[in-house]
Amino acid sequence: MKKIENSFAVTGFVGKDAEIRQFANTSVARFSMAVSRQEKNGDDSNRISAFINVEAWRKNEKTDSFENLTKGTLLTVEGCFKPEEWTDKEGVKHNRIVMVATSFYPAQEKEEKPKGSSKGKKK
């Protein structure tokens, strides 16, 4: 059986300053990221955007990188998906997928191609 790796890599802008909570030995930074992609429909082109929630855990002595988690910072985030399940006070079961960042670093901004340039087409 092939091993399937649970991982992701995404580049986007930090949506708002990270919320950082400290515990006895570790800290967690929770932040949102605005991610987008270009969608073409014939000659029309639209940018489709969404916000995703990310959390990053670090030992307390290694939280310097959290300083980069400020609104508007362009980051590449790599990590894994963590499923969570819980039951609320009314007995209703909930679940969600949390994106856990194992690393994040400044991303390189790509230059937009001039309108009319063709990617991958031979002339």
Secondary structure, DSSP 8 states (H G I E B T S, - for coil): -------EEEEEEE-S--EEEE-SSEEEEEEEEEEEEEEEETTEEEEEEEEEEEEEEEEGGG-GGGGG--TT-EEEEEEEEEEEEEE-TTS-EEEEEEEEEEEEEE--------TT--SS---
